[in-house]
Amino acid sequence: MFIDFILEEFARDPDRDAIIWRNEPFRYAQLLDHIQHWQKYIVDQNIPPGSVVALEADFSPNGISLFFALVEHACIVVPLTSQTSARKGELLEVAQVEYMFSIDEADKVTLQKLLAIPTHELLMRLRVLCHPGLVIFSSGSSGRCKGAVHDFTRILGKFKVRRSPHRGISFLLFDHIGGVNTMLALLGSGGCLVTVKDRSPDSVLAAVETHRVEHLPISPTFLNLIMLSEAHTRHNLDSLKVISYGTEPMPESLLRRFHALFPDIKLIQLYGMSELGILRTRSVSSESNWVQLSGEDYETRIVNGAIEIKAQTAMLGYLNAPSPFTEDGWLITGDAVEVQGDSFRIIGRKSELINIGGEKVYPAEIEAVLLQMPNVVDVLVYGKPNALTGQIVCAWVKLADDQPRRDFMKSLRQFCKGKLQTYQIPVEVDITADDLHSERFKKLRMRAIQSK
């Protein structure tokens, strides 16, 4: 009923590759058989429609098949991954999960019945509507994880328009709104979802080469890792047509460096949030981080320098946080932007704004400059309280080769002259050998702030 149009696409050519898992093809005929198997299993286990069901998995055949079977059964699905194990108990409690499917690395499935009795108004609303739901938790990089509740029928609506099939990588995680979007976009169009065992630059690009991948969705941090590791020199990327990116601001200098090396690969900036889903965009060019947002199912407006969005795919609300919607239904994203005509450029989260004696600066602006320094592998900028100026600019820096801090600071100040205002140049710098990103390849800015 809910995914009939997707199942019809699966049946259109059952011998096509649907999934590449462990470097082996999994056909659409097999995917349909697995979905039917799990539909019957769900009924046999007396799991009622409207149940809140956690699915701890990755993009394996059983993980994907169970996801579709649960949606078709009108369950409220809470995708989890092994990366959330440290806070799994908290997430299960917040989502009021009744049943939990766990899928191990061998794709073996276990079912556990939990004791929760859902009472949250948003969960009850979905039950009354008899609509499948999706609960996506934020990564928690800015504090406590927030559970965004979606009516999944709204998300499915954007995939009813059939698009050209292609082969893409499942880079974004199973519990990420971008990961769900990638799965639906690829399989809903009859394409092929290529999975990777680990998300290192060499593993991902090896999969691109081996399986003739055409589309790679990544984060700016990961694109930087590709360039620094020089993985792009060790693998043939001739099949790659599109790289889409999002989740954080993209340094324009990084775009230009990559585009100069691979002018035939189109670089597209996406815009999305756990609260919104992924919205269709149009990048000004492959060398530019300016983007246009326009679509029949959403509207945008700029309020006090930040973008607000009204979208058909927006969540119903949070399970454990105040509503971020205005009274007239606009989502306050918290993303600060610059505007030129009908295009905008994301400059950072308003919550990350550093205020130095009244002068305001966003970390991404400074990071984009410091990343151009010789010997700098990665950088993370954040603000620290200061009695005289309110805040000062601080940075964690990862270097390619060891360098005395005194020498590096001298080089940094010299490099930044003419590129940054004096108040924008980091005052305190820590040189570290640690990664400055999470397993989701996003900056660990909150960890830096909390460490001080």
C-alpha positions as a Markdown table, in Angstrom:
| # | Residue | x | y | z |
|---|---|---|---|---|
| 1 | Met | 0.0 | 0.0 | 0.0 |
| 2 | Phe | 2.6 | 2.6 | 1.1 |
| 3 | Ile | 5.4 | 1.3 | -1.1 |
| 4 | Asp | 3.5 | -0.2 | -3.9 |
| 5 | Phe | 5.2 | 2.1 | -6.4 |
| 6 | Ile | 8.6 | 1.1 | -5.2 |
| 7 | Leu | 7.8 | -2.6 | -5.3 |
| 8 | Glu | 6.5 | -2.2 | -8.8 |
| 9 | Glu | 9.9 | -0.6 | -9.7 |
| 10 | Phe | 11.7 | -3.6 | -8.1 |
| 11 | Ala | 9.6 | -6.0 | -10.2 |
| 12 | Arg | 10.2 | -4.1 | -13.5 |
| 13 | Asp | 13.4 | -6.0 | -14.2 |
| 14 | Pro | 14.0 | -8.5 | -11.4 |
| 15 | Asp | 17.4 | -9.6 | -12.7 |
| 16 | Arg | 19.0 | -6.2 | -12.2 |
| 17 | Asp | 21.6 | -5.6 | -9.4 |
| 18 | Ala | 19.8 | -4.0 | -6.5 |
| 19 | Ile | 22.5 | -4.1 | -3.9 |
| 20 | Ile | 26.2 | -4.8 | -4.0 |
| 21 | Trp | 27.0 | -6.3 | -0.5 |
| 22 | Arg | 30.4 | -7.7 | 0.3 |
| 23 | Asn | 31.3 | -7.2 | -3.3 |
| 24 | Glu | 28.5 | -9.6 | -4.4 |
| 25 | Pro | 25.4 | -8.6 | -6.4 |
| 26 | Phe | 22.0 | -9.0 | -4.8 |
| 27 | Arg | 19.2 | -8.9 | -7.4 |
| 28 | Tyr | 15.9 | -7.2 | -7.3 |
| 29 | Ala | 14.1 | -10.6 | -7.4 |
| 30 | Gln | 16.0 | -11.5 | -4.2 |
| 31 | Leu | 15.1 | -8.2 | -2.6 |
| 32 | Leu | 11.4 | -8.7 | -3.3 |
| 33 | Asp | 11.6 | -12.3 | -1.9 |
| 34 | His | 13.3 | -11.0 | 1.3 |
| 35 | Ile | 10.7 | -8.2 | 1.7 |
| 36 | Gln | 7.9 | -10.7 | 1.4 |
| 37 | His | 9.6 | -13.0 | 3.9 |
| 38 | Trp | 9.9 | -10.2 | 6.5 |
| 39 | Gln | 6.4 | -9.1 | 5.9 |
| 40 | Lys | 5.1 | -12.6 | 6.9 |
| 41 | Tyr | 7.6 | -12.7 | 9.8 |
| 42 | Ile | 6.3 | -9.4 | 11.2 |
| 43 | Val | 2.7 | -10.7 | 11.1 |
| 44 | Asp | 3.7 | -14.1 | 12.6 |
| 45 | Gln | 5.4 | -12.3 | 15.5 |
| 46 | Asn | 2.2 | -10.4 | 16.2 |
| 47 | Ile | 3.8 | -7.0 | 15.7 |
| 48 | Pro | 0.8 | -4.7 | 15.2 |
| 49 | Pro | 0.8 | -1.8 | 12.7 |
| 50 | Gly | 1.8 | 1.4 | 14.4 |
| 51 | Ser | 4.4 | -0.3 | 16.6 |
| 52 | Val | 7.6 | 1.6 | 17.3 |
| 53 | Val | 10.4 | -0.7 | 16.0 |
| 54 | Ala | 14.1 | -0.1 | 16.3 |
| 55 | Leu | 16.2 | -1.5 | 13.4 |
| 56 | Glu | 19.9 | -1.7 | 14.3 |
| 57 | Ala | 21.5 | -2.4 | 11.0 |
| 58 | Asp | 23.6 | -1.3 | 8.0 |
| 59 | Phe | 22.7 | -1.4 | 4.3 |
| 60 | Ser | 22.7 | -5.2 | 4.1 |
| 61 | Pro | 20.1 | -7.2 | 2.2 |
| 62 | Asn | 18.2 | -8.0 | 5.4 |
| 63 | Gly | 18.6 | -4.5 | 6.8 |
| 64 | Ile | 17.1 | -3.0 | 3.7 |
| 65 | Ser | 14.4 | -5.6 | 3.2 |
| 66 | Leu | 13.3 | -5.3 | 6.8 |
| 67 | Phe | 13.2 | -1.5 | 6.5 |
| 68 | Phe | 10.8 | -1.7 | 3.6 |
| 69 | Ala | 8.7 | -4.5 | 5.2 |
| 70 | Leu | 8.3 | -2.4 | 8.4 |
| 71 | Val | 7.3 | 0.7 | 6.4 |
| 72 | Glu | 4.7 | -1.3 | 4.5 |
| 73 | His | 3.3 | -2.7 | 7.8 |
| 74 | Ala | 2.8 | 1.0 | 9.0 |
| 75 | Cys | 5.4 | 0.7 | 11.8 |
| 76 | Ile | 7.3 | 3.6 | 13.2 |
| 77 | Val | 10.9 | 2.8 | 12.3 |
| 78 | Val | 13.8 | 3.9 | 14.4 |
| 79 | Pro | 17.0 | 3.1 | 12.5 |
| 80 | Leu | 20.2 | 2.7 | 14.6 |
| 81 | Thr | 23.7 | 1.6 | 13.8 |
| 82 | Ser | 26.6 | 0.1 | 15.8 |
| 83 | Gln | 28.0 | 3.6 | 16.1 |
| 84 | Thr | 25.1 | 4.5 | 18.4 |
| 85 | Ser | 25.8 | 1.6 | 20.8 |
| 86 | Ala | 27.1 | 3.8 | 23.6 |
| 87 | Arg | 23.8 | 5.7 | 23.8 |
| 88 | Lys | 21.5 | 3.0 | 22.6 |
| 89 | Gly | 19.6 | 2.8 | 25.9 |
| 90 | Glu | 18.9 | 6.5 | 25.8 |
| 91 | Leu | 17.6 | 6.4 | 22.2 |
| 92 | Leu | 15.4 | 3.4 | 22.8 |
| 93 | Glu | 13.9 | 5.1 | 25.9 |
| 94 | Val | 13.3 | 8.5 | 24.1 |
| 95 | Ala | 11.7 | 6.8 | 21.1 |
| 96 | Gln | 9.6 | 4.5 | 23.4 |
| 97 | Val | 10.6 | 1.5 | 21.3 |
| 98 | Glu | 8.5 | -1.7 | 21.6 |
| 99 | Tyr | 10.4 | -4.1 | 19.4 |
| 100 | Met | 14.0 | -4.2 | 18.3 |
| 101 | Phe | 15.5 | -6.0 | 15.3 |
| 102 | Ser | 19.3 | -6.3 | 15.4 |
| 103 | Ile | 21.3 | -7.4 | 12.4 |
| 104 | Asp | 24.9 | -8.4 | 12.8 |
| 105 | Glu | 27.8 | -8.3 | 10.3 |
| 106 | Ala | 26.8 | -11.7 | 8.8 |
| 107 | Asp | 23.3 | -10.3 | 8.2 |
| 108 | Lys | 21.8 | -12.5 | 10.8 |
| 109 | Val | 18.6 | -11.1 | 12.4 |
| 110 | Thr | 17.5 | -11.2 | 16.0 |
| 111 | Leu | 14.2 | -9.8 | 17.5 |
| 112 | Gln | 13.8 | -8.5 | 21.0 |
| 113 | Lys | 10.5 | -7.4 | 22.6 |
| 114 | Leu | 10.9 | -4.5 | 24.9 |
| 115 | Leu | 8.7 | -3.2 | 27.7 |
| 116 | Ala | 8.0 | 0.3 | 26.4 |
| 117 | Ile | 4.4 | 1.5 | 26.0 |
| 118 | Pro | 4.4 | 4.5 | 23.6 |
| 119 | Thr | 2.5 | 7.5 | 24.8 |
| 120 | His | 4.1 | 10.4 | 23.0 |
| 121 | Glu | 1.5 | 12.5 | 21.2 |
| 122 | Leu | 3.5 | 12.4 | 17.9 |
| 123 | Leu | 3.7 | 8.6 | 17.9 |
| 124 | Met | 0.0 | 8.4 | 18.7 |
| 125 | Arg | -0.8 | 10.8 | 15.9 |
| 126 | Leu | 0.9 | 8.4 | 13.4 |
| 127 | Arg | -1.1 | 5.5 | 14.9 |
| 128 | Val | -4.4 | 7.3 | 14.4 |
| 129 | Leu | -3.5 | 8.1 | 10.8 |
| 130 | Cys | -2.3 | 4.5 | 10.2 |
| 131 | His | 0.8 | 6.0 | 8.6 |
| 132 | Pro | 4.4 | 4.6 | 8.8 |
| 133 | Gly | 6.8 | 6.8 | 10.7 |
| 134 | Leu | 10.5 | 7.4 | 10.9 |
| 135 | Val | 12.4 | 8.6 | 13.9 |
| 136 | Ile | 15.8 | 10.1 | 13.1 |
| 137 | Phe | 18.2 | 11.2 | 15.9 |
| 138 | Ser | 20.6 | 14.1 | 15.4 |
| 139 | Ser | 24.3 | 13.2 | 15.8 |
| 140 | Gly | 24.4 | 15.1 | 19.1 |
| 141 | Ser | 27.4 | 17.3 | 18.0 |
| 142 | Ser | 25.7 | 20.3 | 19.5 |
| 143 | Gly | 24.5 | 18.6 | 22.7 |
| 144 | Arg | 21.9 | 16.0 | 23.5 |
| 145 | Cys | 20.5 | 13.9 | 20.7 |
| 146 | Lys | 17.1 | 15.1 | 19.5 |
| 147 | Gly | 14.6 | 12.6 | 18.1 |
| 148 | Ala | 12.8 | 14.0 | 14.9 |
| 149 | Val | 9.5 | 12.2 | 14.1 |
| 150 | His | 8.5 | 12.0 | 10.5 |
| 151 | Asp | 5.4 | 10.9 | 8.8 |
| 152 | Phe | 7.1 | 8.6 | 6.3 |
| 153 | Thr | 4.3 | 9.0 | 3.7 |
| 154 | Arg | 5.5 | 12.6 | 3.2 |
| 155 | Ile | 9.1 | 11.4 | 2.6 |
| 156 | Leu | 8.0 | 8.8 | 0.2 |
| 157 | Gly | 6.0 | 11.3 | -1.9 |
| 158 | Lys | 9.2 | 12.9 | -3.4 |
| 159 | Phe | 10.3 | 9.5 | -4.8 |
| 160 | Lys | 7.1 | 8.8 | -6.8 |
| 161 | Val | 8.5 | 10.7 | -9.8 |
| 162 | Arg | 10.7 | 8.1 | -11.5 |
| 163 | Arg | 14.2 | 9.2 | -12.3 |
| 164 | Ser | 17.0 | 7.6 | -14.3 |
| 165 | Pro | 18.6 | 4.6 | -12.5 |
| 166 | His | 22.3 | 4.8 | -11.5 |
| 167 | Arg | 24.8 | 3.2 | -9.3 |
| 168 | Gly | 25.6 | 4.9 | -6.0 |
| 169 | Ile | 27.6 | 4.4 | -2.8 |
| 170 | Ser | 25.9 | 4.0 | 0.6 |
| 171 | Phe | 28.3 | 6.4 | 2.3 |
| 172 | Leu | 26.0 | 8.2 | 4.7 |
| 173 | Leu | 24.9 | 5.9 | 7.6 |
| 174 | Phe | 21.8 | 3.8 | 7.9 |
| 175 | Asp | 20.5 | 6.0 | 10.8 |
| 176 | His | 21.2 | 9.3 | 8.9 |
| 177 | Ile | 18.4 | 11.1 | 6.9 |
| 178 | Gly | 20.9 | 11.3 | 4.0 |
| 179 | Gly | 21.5 | 7.6 | 4.2 |
| 180 | Val | 17.8 | 6.9 | 4.0 |
| 181 | Asn | 17.4 | 9.4 | 1.1 |
| 182 | Thr | 20.3 | 7.7 | -0.8 |
| 183 | Met | 18.6 | 4.2 | -0.4 |
| 184 | Leu | 15.2 | 5.5 | -1.5 |
| 185 | Ala | 16.6 | 7.5 | -4.4 |
| 186 | Leu | 18.7 | 4.6 | -5.8 |
| 187 | Leu | 16.4 | 1.7 | -5.3 |
| 188 | Gly | 13.2 | 3.7 | -6.0 |
| 189 | Ser | 14.6 | 4.4 | -9.5 |
| 190 | Gly | 15.8 | 0.9 | -10.2 |
| 191 | Gly | 19.4 | 1.7 | -9.6 |
| 192 | Cys | 22.1 | -0.1 | -7.6 |
| 193 | Leu | 23.1 | 0.6 | -4.0 |
| 194 | Val | 26.8 | -0.2 | -3.5 |
| 195 | Thr | 27.7 | -0.8 | 0.1 |
| 196 | Val | 31.2 | -0.5 | 1.7 |
| 197 | Lys | 32.6 | -2.4 | 4.6 |
| 198 | Asp | 34.3 | 0.7 | 6.0 |
| 199 | Arg | 34.2 | 4.3 | 5.0 |
| 200 | Ser | 37.9 | 5.1 | 4.5 |
| 201 | Pro | 38.9 | 7.0 | 1.4 |
| 202 | Asp | 40.6 | 4.0 | -0.2 |
| 203 | Ser | 37.7 | 1.6 | 0.5 |
| 204 | Val | 35.1 | 4.0 | -0.8 |
| 205 | Leu | 37.1 | 4.8 | -4.0 |
| 206 | Ala | 38.0 | 1.2 | -4.5 |
| 207 | Ala | 34.2 | 0.4 | -4.6 |
| 208 | Val | 33.7 | 3.2 | -7.1 |
| 209 | Glu | 36.3 | 1.7 | -9.4 |
| 210 | Thr | 35.3 | -2.0 | -9.0 |
| 211 | His | 31.5 | -1.5 | -9.3 |
| 212 | Arg | 31.5 | 1.4 | -11.8 |
| 213 | Val | 29.8 | 3.8 | -9.4 |
| 214 | Glu | 28.3 | 6.9 | -10.9 |
| 215 | His | 27.2 | 8.9 | -7.8 |
| 216 | Leu | 29.0 | 9.4 | -4.6 |
| 217 | Pro | 27.3 | 11.3 | -1.7 |
| 218 | Ile | 29.8 | 12.5 | 0.9 |
| 219 | Ser | 30.6 | 15.3 | 3.3 |
| 220 | Pro | 33.1 | 18.1 | 2.8 |
| 221 | Thr | 35.3 | 16.6 | 5.5 |
| 222 | Phe | 35.5 | 13.3 | 3.6 |
| 223 | Leu | 36.3 | 15.1 | 0.4 |
| 224 | Asn | 39.2 | 16.8 | 2.2 |
| 225 | Leu | 40.4 | 13.3 | 3.5 |
| 226 | Ile | 40.3 | 12.0 | -0.1 |
| 227 | Met | 42.6 | 14.8 | -1.2 |
| 228 | Leu | 45.0 | 14.6 | 1.7 |
| 229 | Ser | 45.3 | 10.8 | 1.5 |
| 230 | Glu | 45.7 | 11.0 | -2.3 |
| 231 | Ala | 43.3 | 8.1 | -2.6 |
| 232 | His | 42.1 | 9.6 | -5.8 |
| 233 | Thr | 45.5 | 8.9 | -7.4 |
| 234 | Arg | 45.2 | 5.2 | -6.6 |
| 235 | His | 41.8 | 4.4 | -8.1 |
| 236 | Asn | 40.2 | 4.8 | -11.5 |
| 237 | Leu | 37.2 | 7.2 | -11.1 |
| 238 | Asp | 36.2 | 7.3 | -14.8 |
| 239 | Ser | 32.7 | 6.0 | -14.0 |
| 240 | Leu | 32.0 | 8.7 | -11.5 |
| 241 | Lys | 29.6 | 11.4 | -12.8 |
| 242 | Val | 28.3 | 13.2 | -9.7 |
| 243 | Ile | 29.6 | 13.9 | -6.2 |
| 244 | Ser | 26.9 | 15.4 | -3.9 |
| 245 | Tyr | 27.9 | 16.9 | -0.6 |
| 246 | Gly | 26.3 | 18.4 | 2.4 |
| 247 | Thr | 26.0 | 18.2 | 6.3 |
| 248 | Glu | 28.4 | 21.1 | 6.8 |
| 249 | Pro | 29.9 | 24.1 | 4.9 |
| 250 | Met | 32.2 | 23.3 | 2.0 |
| 251 | Pro | 35.4 | 25.4 | 1.6 |
| 252 | Glu | 35.4 | 26.8 | -1.9 |
| 253 | Ser | 39.1 | 26.3 | -2.2 |
| 254 | Leu | 38.6 | 22.5 | -1.7 |
| 255 | Leu | 35.9 | 22.4 | -4.4 |
| 256 | Arg | 38.2 | 24.2 | -6.9 |
| 257 | Arg | 41.2 | 21.9 | -6.2 |
| 258 | Phe | 39.0 | 18.8 | -6.8 |
| 259 | His | 37.3 | 20.2 | -9.8 |
| 260 | Ala | 40.7 | 21.1 | -11.4 |
| 261 | Leu | 41.7 | 17.4 | -11.1 |
| 262 | Phe | 38.3 | 16.0 | -12.2 |
| 263 | Pro | 36.6 | 18.6 | -14.4 |
| 264 | Asp | 34.1 | 15.9 | -15.8 |
| 265 | Ile | 32.7 | 15.1 | -12.3 |
| 266 | Lys | 29.8 | 17.3 | -11.4 |
| 267 | Leu | 29.9 | 18.6 | -7.8 |
| 268 | Ile | 26.4 | 19.3 | -6.4 |
| 269 | Gln | 25.6 | 20.7 | -3.0 |
| 270 | Leu | 22.6 | 19.3 | -1.3 |
| 271 | Tyr | 20.7 | 20.8 | 1.6 |
| 272 | Gly | 19.0 | 18.7 | 4.3 |
| 273 | Met | 18.5 | 18.2 | 8.0 |
| 274 | Ser | 17.2 | 15.4 | 10.2 |
| 275 | Glu | 14.2 | 17.7 | 10.6 |
| 276 | Leu | 13.6 | 18.3 | 6.9 |
| 277 | Gly | 14.8 | 15.4 | 4.8 |
| 278 | Ile | 17.0 | 16.2 | 1.8 |
| 279 | Leu | 15.8 | 19.0 | -0.5 |
| 280 | Arg | 16.5 | 19.3 | -4.2 |
| 281 | Thr | 19.0 | 22.0 | -5.0 |
| 282 | Arg | 20.9 | 23.4 | -8.0 |
| 283 | Ser | 24.6 | 24.4 | -7.5 |
| 284 | Val | 25.7 | 27.5 | -9.3 |
| 285 | Ser | 28.7 | 25.6 | -10.6 |
| 286 | Ser | 31.0 | 22.7 | -9.6 |
| 287 | Glu | 33.6 | 25.2 | -8.4 |
| 288 | Ser | 31.1 | 27.2 | -6.2 |
| 289 | Asn | 29.5 | 26.6 | -2.9 |
| 290 | Trp | 26.7 | 29.0 | -3.8 |
| 291 | Val | 23.4 | 27.1 | -4.3 |
| 292 | Gln | 19.8 | 27.7 | -5.3 |
| 293 | Leu | 17.0 | 26.2 | -3.4 |
| 294 | Ser | 13.7 | 25.9 | -5.3 |
| 295 | Gly | 11.1 | 23.2 | -5.4 |
| 296 | Glu | 7.3 | 22.7 | -5.6 |
| 297 | Asp | 7.2 | 21.0 | -2.2 |
| 298 | Tyr | 9.0 | 23.7 | -0.2 |
| 299 | Glu | 9.5 | 27.4 | 0.3 |
| 300 | Thr | 12.5 | 29.4 | 1.8 |
| 301 | Arg | 12.9 | 32.7 | 3.5 |
| 302 | Ile | 15.7 | 34.5 | 5.2 |
| 303 | Val | 15.1 | 35.9 | 8.7 |
| 304 | Asn | 17.9 | 37.8 | 10.6 |
| 305 | Gly | 20.5 | 36.3 | 8.3 |
| 306 | Ala | 19.4 | 32.7 | 8.8 |
| 307 | Ile | 17.3 | 30.5 | 6.4 |
| 308 | Glu | 13.9 | 29.2 | 7.4 |
| 309 | Ile | 12.1 | 26.5 | 5.4 |
| 310 | Lys | 8.5 | 25.4 | 5.0 |
| 311 | Ala | 8.5 | 21.9 | 3.5 |
| 312 | Gln | 6.2 | 19.0 | 2.8 |
| 313 | Thr | 8.8 | 16.6 | 4.1 |
| 314 | Ala | 9.4 | 18.4 | 7.4 |
| 315 | Met | 9.1 | 16.4 | 10.6 |
| 316 | Leu | 6.1 | 16.4 | 12.8 |
| 317 | Gly | 8.2 | 17.5 | 15.7 |
| 318 | Tyr | 10.7 | 16.4 | 18.3 |
| 319 | Leu | 10.2 | 13.6 | 20.9 |
| 320 | Asn | 12.4 | 15.3 | 23.4 |
| 321 | Ala | 12.9 | 19.0 | 22.6 |
| 322 | Pro | 10.9 | 22.1 | 22.0 |
| 323 | Ser | 9.4 | 22.7 | 18.6 |
| 324 | Pro | 11.7 | 24.6 | 16.2 |
| 325 | Phe | 8.8 | 25.8 | 14.0 |
| 326 | Thr | 7.3 | 29.3 | 13.9 |
| 327 | Glu | 3.6 | 29.7 | 14.6 |
| 328 | Asp | 3.0 | 29.8 | 10.8 |
| 329 | Gly | 4.9 | 26.6 | 10.1 |
| 330 | Trp | 8.4 | 27.7 | 9.1 |
| 331 | Leu | 11.3 | 25.6 | 10.4 |
| 332 | Ile | 14.0 | 27.7 | 12.1 |
| 333 | Thr | 17.1 | 25.9 | 10.7 |
| 334 | Gly | 19.7 | 27.9 | 12.6 |
| 335 | Asp | 21.9 | 28.0 | 9.4 |
| 336 | Ala | 23.4 | 31.4 | 8.7 |
| 337 | Val | 23.6 | 32.3 | 5.0 |
| 338 | Glu | 24.8 | 35.0 | 2.6 |
| 339 | Val | 22.5 | 35.8 | -0.2 |
| 340 | Gln | 23.1 | 36.9 | -3.8 |
| 341 | Gly | 20.0 | 37.2 | -5.9 |
| 342 | Asp | 18.2 | 33.8 | -5.8 |
| 343 | Ser | 21.4 | 32.0 | -4.5 |
| 344 | Phe | 22.8 | 31.6 | -1.0 |
| 345 | Arg | 25.9 | 30.3 | 0.7 |
| 346 | Ile | 25.9 | 28.6 | 4.0 |
| 347 | Ile | 28.4 | 30.2 | 6.4 |
| 348 | Gly | 27.7 | 28.2 | 9.5 |
| 349 | Arg | 25.4 | 27.4 | 12.4 |
| 350 | Lys | 24.2 | 30.5 | 14.3 |
| 351 | Ser | 24.9 | 28.5 | 17.5 |
| 352 | Glu | 28.6 | 28.3 | 16.5 |
| 353 | Leu | 29.0 | 32.1 | 16.0 |
| 354 | Ile | 32.1 | 33.6 | 17.7 |
| 355 | Asn | 31.6 | 37.1 | 19.0 |
| 356 | Ile | 34.9 | 39.0 | 19.5 |
| 357 | Gly | 34.2 | 42.4 | 21.0 |
| 358 | Gly | 31.1 | 42.8 | 18.8 |
| 359 | Glu | 32.8 | 41.5 | 15.7 |
| 360 | Lys | 31.1 | 38.2 | 14.6 |
| 361 | Val | 32.7 | 35.4 | 12.7 |
| 362 | Tyr | 31.8 | 31.8 | 11.8 |
| 363 | Pro | 34.3 | 28.9 | 12.3 |
| 364 | Ala | 33.9 | 27.6 | 8.7 |
| 365 | Glu | 35.2 | 31.0 | 7.3 |
| 366 | Ile | 38.4 | 30.7 | 9.3 |
| 367 | Glu | 38.8 | 26.9 | 8.6 |
| 368 | Ala | 38.5 | 27.5 | 4.9 |
| 369 | Val | 41.6 | 29.8 | 5.0 |
| 370 | Leu | 43.7 | 27.7 | 7.4 |
| 371 | Leu | 43.1 | 24.5 | 5.3 |
| 372 | Gln | 45.1 | 26.2 | 2.5 |
| 373 | Met | 48.2 | 26.4 | 4.7 |
| 374 | Pro | 51.1 | 24.1 | 3.7 |
| 375 | Asn | 51.4 | 21.2 | 6.2 |
| 376 | Val | 47.8 | 21.6 | 7.5 |
| 377 | Val | 45.9 | 18.3 | 7.2 |
| 378 | Asp | 42.7 | 19.4 | 9.1 |
| 379 | Val | 41.6 | 22.2 | 11.3 |
| 380 | Leu | 38.7 | 22.8 | 13.7 |
| 381 | Val | 37.9 | 26.4 | 14.9 |
| 382 | Tyr | 35.8 | 27.3 | 17.9 |
| 383 | Gly | 35.2 | 30.1 | 20.3 |
| 384 | Lys | 36.3 | 30.4 | 23.9 |
| 385 | Pro | 35.1 | 32.8 | 26.6 |
| 386 | Asn | 37.3 | 35.8 | 27.3 |
| 387 | Ala | 36.9 | 38.4 | 30.0 |
| 388 | Leu | 38.0 | 41.3 | 27.8 |
| 389 | Thr | 36.5 | 40.6 | 24.4 |
| 390 | Gly | 33.7 | 38.2 | 25.2 |
| 391 | Gln | 35.3 | 35.4 | 23.1 |
| 392 | Ile | 38.5 | 34.6 | 21.3 |
| 393 | Val | 39.1 | 32.4 | 18.3 |
| 394 | Cys | 40.8 | 29.0 | 19.1 |
| 395 | Ala | 41.8 | 26.1 | 16.8 |
| 396 | Trp | 42.8 | 22.5 | 16.9 |
| 397 | Val | 45.1 | 21.8 | 14.0 |
| 398 | Lys | 46.3 | 18.5 | 12.6 |
| 399 | Leu | 49.6 | 18.6 | 10.7 |
| 400 | Ala | 51.1 | 16.4 | 8.0 |
| 401 | Asp | 54.6 | 16.7 | 9.4 |
| 402 | Asp | 55.7 | 17.6 | 12.9 |
| 403 | Gln | 56.4 | 21.2 | 13.5 |
| 404 | Pro | 57.2 | 23.1 | 16.7 |
| 405 | Arg | 54.2 | 25.1 | 17.9 |
| 406 | Arg | 56.1 | 28.3 | 18.0 |
| 407 | Asp | 57.2 | 28.0 | 14.4 |
| 408 | Phe | 53.7 | 27.0 | 13.3 |
| 409 | Met | 52.1 | 30.0 | 15.0 |
| 410 | Lys | 54.5 | 32.3 | 13.3 |
| 411 | Ser | 53.7 | 30.7 | 9.9 |
| 412 | Leu | 49.9 | 30.9 | 10.7 |
| 413 | Arg | 50.0 | 34.6 | 11.5 |
| 414 | Gln | 52.1 | 35.3 | 8.4 |
| 415 | Phe | 49.8 | 33.2 | 6.2 |
| 416 | Cys | 46.6 | 34.9 | 7.5 |
| 417 | Lys | 47.7 | 38.4 | 6.8 |
| 418 | Gly | 45.6 | 39.9 | 4.1 |
| 419 | Lys | 43.3 | 36.8 | 4.2 |
| 420 | Leu | 41.7 | 37.3 | 7.6 |
| 421 | Gln | 41.0 | 40.3 | 9.8 |
| 422 | Thr | 43.2 | 40.5 | 12.9 |
| 423 | Tyr | 40.4 | 39.5 | 15.3 |
| 424 | Gln | 39.7 | 36.4 | 13.1 |
| 425 | Ile | 43.2 | 35.0 | 13.5 |
| 426 | Pro | 43.3 | 32.2 | 16.1 |
| 427 | Val | 44.8 | 33.3 | 19.4 |
| 428 | Glu | 45.1 | 29.8 | 20.9 |
| 429 | Val | 46.1 | 26.8 | 18.8 |
| 430 | Asp | 46.5 | 23.2 | 19.9 |
| 431 | Ile | 48.4 | 20.9 | 17.5 |
| 432 | Thr | 46.9 | 17.4 | 17.7 |
| 433 | Ala | 47.4 | 14.0 | 16.0 |
| 434 | Asp | 43.8 | 13.0 | 16.7 |
| 435 | Asp | 41.0 | 13.1 | 14.0 |
| 436 | Leu | 38.9 | 16.2 | 14.2 |
| 437 | His | 35.8 | 14.6 | 12.8 |
| 438 | Ser | 33.2 | 12.0 | 14.0 |
| 439 | Glu | 32.4 | 8.6 | 12.4 |
| 440 | Arg | 29.9 | 10.6 | 10.4 |
| 441 | Phe | 32.7 | 12.8 | 9.0 |
| 442 | Lys | 31.5 | 16.0 | 10.6 |
| 443 | Lys | 33.6 | 18.4 | 12.7 |
| 444 | Leu | 33.8 | 17.6 | 16.4 |
| 445 | Arg | 33.3 | 21.3 | 17.3 |
| 446 | Met | 31.3 | 20.6 | 20.5 |
| 447 | Arg | 34.0 | 18.3 | 21.9 |
| 448 | Ala | 36.5 | 21.1 | 21.4 |
| 449 | Ile | 34.3 | 23.6 | 23.2 |
| 450 | Gln | 33.6 | 21.3 | 26.1 |
| 451 | Ser | 37.2 | 20.4 | 26.5 |
| 452 | Lys | 38.1 | 23.9 | 27.5 |
